[in-house]
Amino acid sequence: MQMIRSGGTMLKQVCWLAVACSVVHAQERSIAGDWIVDFDYLGSKMYDRALIQDANGSLSGSLLGQPFVGTRTGTKVSFHSTNGSVSGEAIVTGDRFQGSEIIRLGPQDPHPLKLTFVATRVPPRPARPPITHDFTPSVFYRSFSALNPPALHIAPGDTVRTETVDNAGVDGENIRRTAGGDPQTGPFYVDSAMPGDILAVHILKLTLNRDTAQSDDVISYSAMNRDLAVMTKDNRSAVTWHLDRKRMVGWPENRSGHLSAFEVPLRPMLGGVGTATIPGPPAPPTFDSSSSGGNIDFNEIEAGSTVYLPVNVPGGLLYIGDGHALQGDGELNGSALETSMDVEFSVDLISNKSIKTPRVETSAYVAAIGFDGSVDGALRAATDGMADWLAKDYGLTPSEIGQVLGVAAEYRIAEVADRNAGVVLKIRKDLLMKLNK
């Protein structure tokens, strides 16, 4: 009996030793890897990506654009930026750590900013094969907000078949489904998409689903001089266009006079493709544009094109809408041939890569899109976006970038009617194929 008791005591001691060893192992677990950091910025969310190196407790990496170094002792992490402006501490719990950091604007900063944060590992991509989703929207949104609930979860490689309403909220059955202002379908949450990634949206099919489109006869003031403004001062009529979906041509209903035989070939496009903006500032309305896309109104976003957008929040939260049966450069009327559509698209994810401005790829061109309150500013933004593309993807030097842009740049004015002007810089892909990477 004594031997049995002694054996039982020994077994308990062995079990306790095993538990203690597992706790120590957990405490010493490396935090090396790719992390998404969720900050509380004075009551607002802010996200960042941190790629951490952990050499037996000696840490290095970058956070909020600042390189940092630090130490990990058991479950305690301490770190500071290499320039001394940021310092912080955290506690590791399993596959997450949370703590706070202090940001100082200078050595004498009387009110340093204190942020709390929770960091979790970037999730792996879903392992399942791609699938096709048939999604019928019941709610439409009028801002590119990170706070709108996801309409559907999808994975990289998946395809979505859905529909959009027109800029006034009217669907393919000519039923008003929502308020106007370029309402969007979505948002679509792309599983494993995280801030610091790029979302690639492949436009597969755009199908007109009704026989009418709405437009007008106004010319945007941004495109007029004084004489033209005076001449067209009475232009304020709404114009309904008939869409012949069999012949794929359109004409103004009740056309007469010089336009009695006027018709144009239709070229369906999406005016709105965007990801949610960062959740701190107010979200832009869906008739506005930003570095996250939105109301892009570039008439080459059509079937066969791919739109590249930054991921600012977990899941990306992709919005699509504002279908046009046809739009001329600049969207001079303030509206194009506004109509509803059936849309089919797929998504891919480019991890750990950033872009300055939305990009579009067609069968023949790559294009960078710049937005600004003026056409001049939008042109500069597009040029900067393309230069960034050439530097990061093709490895060109500043001199080489200047030489390529000087002979290959083609500019298009996408938008002049909204708050932001949009300018596109295009380069032929066959020319880029001749570059040595």
Secondary structure, DSSP 8 states (H G I E B T S, - for coil): -HHHHHHHHHHHHHHHHHHHHHHHHHHT----EEEEEEEEETTEEEEEEEEEEEETTEEEEEETTEEEEEEEETTEEEEEETTSSEEEEEEEETTEEEEEEEE-SSTT-SS-EEEEEEEEE------S---EEE---S--BSB--TTS--SEEE-TT-EEEEEE--TTSB-TTS-B-S-SSS-EEEEEEETT--TT-EEEEEEEEEEE-SSEEEEES---GGG--HHHHHHTTT---EEEEEEETTTTEEEETT--GGGTT--EE---EEEEEEE---SSS---BTT-EETTEEE---TT-STT-EEEEE--STT--EEEEEEES---TB-TTSS-SB--EEEEEEEEEETT---SS-EEE-SSEEEEEEEESSHHHHHHHHHHHHHHHHHHHH---HHHHHHHHHHH-EEEEEE-SSSSEEEEEEEEHHHHTTS--
